Amino acid sequence: MPAPKVRTKWRPTLALIVYAVLLAVMALPILIVIWFRAVEVSSNRMAPAEIGALAVVFILTLGVAYVLTRTITGPIDALIARAEEIARGGKAAIRPLESHGTREIAVLSQSFLDLAGKLVDRTEYIRSFAVHVSHELKSPLTAIRGAAELLRDDDAERPMTTAERLHFLDNIVADAVRLDALLQRLRDLAQAEMPVAEGNSSVTDIISALRLRFPALGISVRGDTEISVALSQEAAGIVFANLAENAVQHGATALELTMSSDVRTAVILVRDNGRGISEANRERVFQPFFSTRREQGGTGMGLGIVRAMLGSHGGTIRLLQTTGAGTAFEITIPVQLSKG
């Protein structure tokens, strides 16, 4: 969607308004002097006091103009120039101004820097994500194309055996299944990145849904089970189903959720008894498409979807250090405040 455009019309600049006001202020004593000279025509020469007063007014007006230029018009012009440079792709322009002048302009400048930084980070994320998606889709597509070409170009004099033909067809089906899984994950990620849908989920509902979906996984809960978190049921299903599925894929047979909360925030500790995450992979688990189960169909997008979904609802997730087997994640999410 293109950015809305400000309607083009002539508008006075801030500097023009400021200086026009200053000139008007400076003109007042001059007009007063002229008025009195016109009324009192006995003297054709201005008194030294009158000349001195006009000089003082002129100097004070210049001083006020300098102060306004340094504190208002100058910083605003610099901020406009920075915005235009960043719009042209100049990342070096994301730095504080040399002079902010007033507190309000300093706050505006900081808000601008925060917004510009987020936009640049978002741009880098999209670029990196597009590269990863292209790579992930290219591999199965290349395999499908190769297998299809071999089947199409089968030599009539030396035809493939039934086993060979079935092998290529099985490869095509397996790669098609992988593509379908990738597309489903992309849909989940797109949903996680969408604006927040209002809703709430109770811990009881979350546990019931997990037990229904993963009957072979022993799911237990500790702590305050009366918590209601600010996640819609669909969003909560995506978050905790991804964590449970990740646990099952790594050999877990049990999943424990420990709940605690204060007035505004719920903390949910999700721990499994699977094979755990090696120290070398701890820093990469949230990277898009990183998977240790690629040969078994893993897409490496589950934890990324969880983090995006929680982030869009004001929550966080982090990997905890564990002793022995298993993996533990700590989730923080706002609680659903009661309306009264």
Long-range contacts (C-beta under 8 A, 24 or more apart in sequence): 14-72, 14-73, 14-76, 15-69, 15-73, 18-65, 18-68, 18-72, 18-73, 19-65, 22-61, 22-64, 22-65, 22-68, 23-61, 25-61, 26-57, 26-58, 26-61, 29-53, 29-54, 29-57, 30-54, 30-57, 70-99, 70-101, 71-101, 71-102, 71-105, 72-101, 72-102, 72-105, 74-99, 74-101, 75-99, 75-100, 75-101, 75-102, 75-105, 75-109, 76-105, 79-105, 79-108, 79-109, 79-112, 82-112, 83-112, 83-116, 86-116, 91-120, 94-120, 128-288, 129-288, 132-288, 132-289, 133-186, 133-289, 135-289, 136-182, 136-289, 136-299, 137-179, 137-182, 140-175, 140-176, 140-178, 140-179, 140-182, 141-175, 141-179, 143-171, 143-172, 143-175, 144-171, 144-172, 144-175, 144-176, 147-171, 147-172, 147-175, 148-172, 177-297, 178-297, 178-299, 181-297, 181-299, 182-299, 182-301, 185-299, 185-301, 185-302, 185-305, 186-301, 188-238, 188-301, 188-305, 189-301, 189-304, 189-305, 189-308, 191-238, 191-309, 192-235, 192-238, 192-305, 192-308, 192-309, 192-312, 193-308, 193-312, 194-312, 195-312, 196-312, 196-313, 197-232, 197-234, 197-235, 198-232, 199-230, 199-231, 199-232, 199-233, 199-234, 199-235, 200-228, 200-229, 200-230, 200-231, 200-232, 200-336, 201-228, 201-229, 201-231, 201-232, 201-233, 201-235, 201-236, 202-226, 202-227, 202-228, 203-227, 203-228, 203-229, 203-257, 203-259, 205-233, 205-236, 206-236, 206-237, 206-240, 206-257, 207-257, 209-233, 209-236, 209-237, 209-240, 209-241, 210-240, 210-241, 210-244, 210-255, 213-241, 213-244, 214-244, 214-245, 214-248, 214-255, 216-248, 216-253, 217-244, 217-247, 217-248, 217-252, 217-253, 217-254, 217-255, 218-253, 218-254, 218-255, 219-244, 219-254, 219-255, 219-256, 219-257, 220-254, 220-255, 220-256, 220-257, 221-256, 221-257, 221-258, 221-259, 222-256, 222-257, 222-258, 222-259, 223-258, 223-259, 223-260, 224-259, 224-260, 224-261, 225-259, 227-259, 227-261, 227-266, 227-335, 228-335, 228-336, 229-266, 229-268, 229-333, 229-334, 229-335, 229-336, 230-313, 230-314, 230-333, 230-334, 230-335, 230-336, 231-313, 231-315, 231-333, 235-309, 235-313, 238-305, 238-306, 238-309, 239-306, 239-309, 239-310, 239-331, 240-270, 242-302, 242-303, 242-305, 242-306, 243-270, 243-302, 243-306, 243-329, 245-302, 246-302, 246-303, 246-327, 247-272, 247-274, 247-327, 248-274, 249-293, 249-296, 249-298, 250-274, 250-275, 250-276, 250-293, 250-327, 251-275, 252-326, 252-327, 261-335, 263-335, 264-334, 264-335, 264-337, 265-332, 265-333, 265-334, 265-335, 266-332, 266-333, 266-334, 266-335, 267-330, 267-331, 267-332, 268-330, 268-331, 268-332, 268-333, 269-320, 269-328, 269-329, 269-330, 269-331, 270-328, 270-329, 270-330, 270-331, 271-322, 271-326, 271-327, 271-328, 271-329, 272-326, 272-327, 272-328, 273-325, 273-326, 274-325, 274-326, 274-327, 275-325, 276-322, 276-324, 276-325, 276-326, 276-327, 277-319, 277-327, 282-319, 285-319, 286-319
